[in-house]
C-alpha cells in the first residue's frame, strides 16, 4: 500500500512539472546568446498554441542557421532578423530550438524569442 501511494505521489509530481514547463512558452521565452552555438529544449503541447515561432536578431558578424527539431532551416545574415515556425501537436513533446554559425563555423551573437500562438 505504501509503495502504491509513493507511485501516485511521484506520478502527481511528474504530471505537475510537465505542464508548467509547457506553460513557460505561453507568454514567450526570450534572451540572448553568444558563443559556438545556441540550443534550447522546451516541452510543448497545442493547448498553449498550435504554432511555435523561433525568432532571432543576428547581432554578430557570422550568418546563423536556425532550426526547430532539426527542420525548417533558415539562414539569418549578420545585422538582420528572421524567424521560422513549426506546428505543435496535441501530445506533449520536446521541441529543440538551435542556432549555429554557418557556413564555416565561428561564433554567434543573437537575441532570441520563442513563443506559441494559435
Residue pairs with C-beta under 8 A, 6 or more apart in sequence:
18 43
18 92
19 45
19 92
21 42
21 43
22 42
22 43
22 44
22 45
22 47
22 48
22 92
23 48
24 42
25 42
25 44
25 48
25 49
25 52
25 114
25 115
25 116
26 48
26 49
26 116
27 115
28 113
28 114
28 115
29 40
29 42
29 113
29 114
29 115
30 111
30 112
30 113
30 114
31 111
31 112
32 109
32 110
32 111
32 112
33 99
33 108
33 109
33 110
33 112
34 60
34 107
34 108
34 109
34 110
35 107
35 108
36 100
36 101
36 107
36 108
37 98
37 99
37 100
37 101
37 108
38 97
38 98
38 99
38 100
38 108
38 110
38 112
39 96
39 97
39 98
39 99
40 96
40 97
40 112
40 114
41 94
41 95
41 96
41 97
42 94
42 95
42 97
42 114
43 92
43 93
43 94
43 95
44 52
44 88
44 92
44 93
44 94
44 95
44 116
45 88
45 89
45 90
45 91
45 92
45 93
46 88
46 89
46 90
48 88
48 116
49 88
49 115
49 116
49 117
49 118
50 87
50 88
50 116
50 117
50 118
51 85
51 86
51 87
51 88
51 116
51 117
51 118
52 68
52 85
52 86
52 88
52 95
52 114
52 115
52 116
53 83
53 84
53 85
53 113
53 114
53 115
53 116
53 117
54 66
54 68
54 83
54 84
54 85
54 86
54 97
54 112
54 113
54 114
55 81
55 82
55 83
55 112
55 113
55 114
55 115
56 64
56 66
56 76
56 81
56 82
56 83
56 99
56 110
56 111
56 112
56 113
57 80
57 81
57 110
57 111
57 112
58 64
58 76
58 77
58 78
58 79
58 80
58 81
58 108
58 109
58 110
59 78
59 79
59 109
59 110
59 111
60 78
60 101
60 106
60 107
60 108
60 109
60 110
61 78
61 106
61 109
62 78
62 101
62 102
62 106
62 107
62 108
63 75
63 76
63 77
63 78
63 101
63 102
63 103
64 75
64 76
64 99
64 100
64 101
64 102
64 108
64 110
65 73
65 74
65 75
65 76
65 99
65 100
65 101
65 102
66 72
66 73
66 74
66 76
66 82
66 83
66 84
66 97
66 98
66 99
67 73
67 84
67 97
67 98
68 84
68 85
68 86
68 95
68 96
68 97
69 86
69 95
69 96
70 96
70 98
71 86
72 84
72 85
72 86
73 84
74 82
74 83
74 84
75 102
76 82
86 95
88 95
88 116
97 112
97 114
99 108
99 110
99 112
100 108
101 107
101 108
